[in-house]
């Protein structure tokens, strides 16, 4: 009584196919797949910039300081 049999799930699947159609379900699945792919890519890239920003900021600050010293006239 508490669980559904395979026949219940087949009937639900048939109703969903009739309501939405295969074309809409296929495009929805593709959109969902690409969204998950982009999310995973963003999560992987989220870790990289923090380490790279620390290194680039340190070297960038030195470069800015050197340029500032070079651009100031000396007495």
C-alpha positions as CSV (number, residue, x, y, z in Angstrom):
1,X,0.0,0.0,0.0
2,X,2.9,2.4,0.8
3,X,5.0,1.8,-2.3
4,X,4.2,2.0,-6.0
5,X,4.5,-0.9,-8.4
6,X,6.1,-0.7,-11.8
7,X,2.7,-0.3,-13.3
8,X,2.0,2.8,-11.4
9,X,5.2,4.4,-12.6
10,X,4.5,3.4,-16.2
11,X,1.1,5.0,-16.0
12,X,2.6,8.2,-14.6
13,X,5.3,8.2,-17.3
14,X,2.6,7.8,-20.0
15,X,0.6,10.7,-18.6
16,X,3.6,13.0,-18.4
17,X,4.5,12.1,-22.0
18,X,1.0,12.9,-23.1
19,X,0.8,16.2,-21.3
20,X,4.3,17.6,-22.1
21,X,5.2,15.7,-25.3
22,X,8.6,14.2,-26.1
23,X,10.0,17.3,-27.8
24,X,9.5,19.5,-24.8
25,X,10.8,16.8,-22.4
26,X,13.9,16.3,-24.5
27,X,14.7,20.0,-24.7
28,X,14.1,20.3,-21.0
29,X,16.5,17.4,-20.3
30,X,19.1,19.0,-22.5
31,X,18.7,22.4,-20.7
32,X,19.0,20.7,-17.3
33,X,22.1,18.8,-18.4
34,X,23.8,21.9,-19.7
35,X,22.9,23.8,-16.5
36,X,24.4,21.1,-14.3
37,X,27.5,21.1,-16.5
38,X,27.9,24.9,-16.2
39,X,27.4,24.7,-12.4
40,X,30.1,22.0,-12.0
41,X,32.4,24.1,-14.2
42,X,31.8,27.1,-12.1
43,X,32.4,25.2,-8.9
44,X,35.7,24.0,-10.3
45,X,36.8,27.4,-11.4
46,X,35.6,28.9,-8.1
47,X,38.6,27.3,-6.3
48,X,41.2,28.4,-8.9
49,X,40.9,32.2,-8.8
50,X,41.3,32.4,-5.0
51,X,44.8,30.9,-5.2
52,X,45.7,32.7,-8.4
53,X,44.4,36.0,-7.1
54,X,46.6,35.8,-4.1
55,X,49.7,35.2,-6.3
56,X,48.7,37.8,-8.9
57,X,47.8,40.4,-6.3
58,X,51.2,40.0,-4.7
59,X,53.0,40.4,-7.9
60,X,50.6,43.1,-9.1
61,X,51.2,45.2,-6.0
62,X,55.0,45.0,-6.5
63,X,54.6,46.1,-10.1
64,X,52.3,48.9,-9.2
65,X,54.7,50.1,-6.5
66,X,57.7,49.9,-8.9
67,X,55.7,51.9,-11.5
68,X,54.7,54.5,-9.0
69,X,58.3,54.9,-7.8
70,X,59.5,55.3,-11.4
71,X,56.8,57.8,-12.3
72,X,57.6,60.1,-9.4
73,X,60.2,62.7,-10.0
74,X,63.3,62.5,-7.9
75,X,64.8,65.6,-6.3
